[in-house]
């Protein structure tokens, strides 16, 4: 069980133990680095807890270790334990009713983000150099943003999810966290496959959609201005494209029209086309979750924490909907986004809609925030694209981040662009936040 802040680990760890590399030569790429493992990855001889005591009680120790964990150890890194996660990976908050909520090292009065909460906290609190997580609907990107660190969601299917408990295989990805780009890149060079053409392109265009920042993001953090200024400074004004993403999706994803009227009537701030994208992804995810776990839930009747319980039982009780339109829209969306971004472009968006929610926030207050969050998170989720959440710093006591998204399989390109742009982002952030109108 997590020890809590008084135990010195910010409540990040389920259990601490050392897994040592089979060899420890200094020339190994991850030599000297420590890491933590989300309690969704199998380790031979240990029970994978999936965030819930009843799951741990009813499952035998794993018979094999996740290939991702094995590759990390083989590269010379040392694991110091398994981390707390949201139950059954079904939340982006990071609050666990059984094992406690890991303390956000950036903003202790706010949630750490989930479901890879403990992994992000362990990195943010400098307990490890990097950590492994998974991302289905946002479970690496959200805690990275909330804890003020880097978080990479890899392209869907690029990194093995073997011996990782599935949430929804259509969207499940492996990702990792680090406090700096150098460490993140070292890990990525080990865990990402090397493309056949190892030449890293320079980006030719950045889509920085105004609607994503003005409607789904937060105007107070100045991230829209920071990104525009940074890209123009580093790559030239001609590289910047501020078209609205919602209009692009409406025009280029025909099946959106079948659903959009339901979302256009909403009074909450939204981009209707992206609300459709979010809705379709969540329906597909829920269907797979039900197929994966309904039998266990109905048999064991596990004790689930508030919020998670309602979500899980809603998924289990849901009628099997006709999925044809959802799958068609998913294919159309990936094709449209591929045409927009191409293999040498970047889509820049807010990672999350604003500041991390406060601990124990009322469910109703979270509803609008979650809706806007999933409109952003589903862009990479439904397309299968890779996304990197980049911390810009802490402002008014809360961490601020932005995200870069690249096409499927362009993970190395994405990291290369981030490395080229990051110093300029920091300079423009400092400039924007110190200007007289920065408190607006």
Secondary structure as GFF3:
##gff-version 3
##sequence-region A 1 440
A	DSSP	three_ten_helix	5	7	.	.	.	ID=ss1
A	DSSP	beta_strand	13	19	.	.	.	ID=ss2
A	DSSP	beta_strand	34	38	.	.	.	ID=ss3
A	DSSP	alpha_helix	53	57	.	.	.	ID=ss4
A	DSSP	alpha_helix	67	74	.	.	.	ID=ss5
A	DSSP	beta_strand	78	83	.	.	.	ID=ss6
A	DSSP	three_ten_helix	87	89	.	.	.	ID=ss7
A	DSSP	alpha_helix	117	124	.	.	.	ID=ss8
A	DSSP	beta_strand	130	135	.	.	.	ID=ss9
A	DSSP	alpha_helix	141	147	.	.	.	ID=ss10
A	DSSP	beta_strand	150	153	.	.	.	ID=ss11
A	DSSP	beta_strand	173	178	.	.	.	ID=ss12
A	DSSP	alpha_helix	181	191	.	.	.	ID=ss13
A	DSSP	beta_strand	205	207	.	.	.	ID=ss14
A	DSSP	alpha_helix	210	211	.	.	.	ID=ss15
A	DSSP	pi_helix	212	216	.	.	.	ID=ss16
A	DSSP	three_ten_helix	219	221	.	.	.	ID=ss17
A	DSSP	alpha_helix	223	235	.	.	.	ID=ss18
A	DSSP	three_ten_helix	237	239	.	.	.	ID=ss19
A	DSSP	beta_strand	240	241	.	.	.	ID=ss20
A	DSSP	alpha_helix	245	252	.	.	.	ID=ss21
A	DSSP	three_ten_helix	254	258	.	.	.	ID=ss22
A	DSSP	alpha_helix	260	264	.	.	.	ID=ss23
A	DSSP	alpha_helix	272	300	.	.	.	ID=ss24
A	DSSP	alpha_helix	308	317	.	.	.	ID=ss25
A	DSSP	alpha_helix	324	341	.	.	.	ID=ss26
A	DSSP	beta_strand	345	349	.	.	.	ID=ss27
A	DSSP	alpha_helix	363	383	.	.	.	ID=ss28
A	DSSP	beta_strand	386	395	.	.	.	ID=ss29
A	DSSP	beta_strand	398	406	.	.	.	ID=ss30
A	DSSP	alpha_helix	411	434	.	.	.	ID=ss31
###
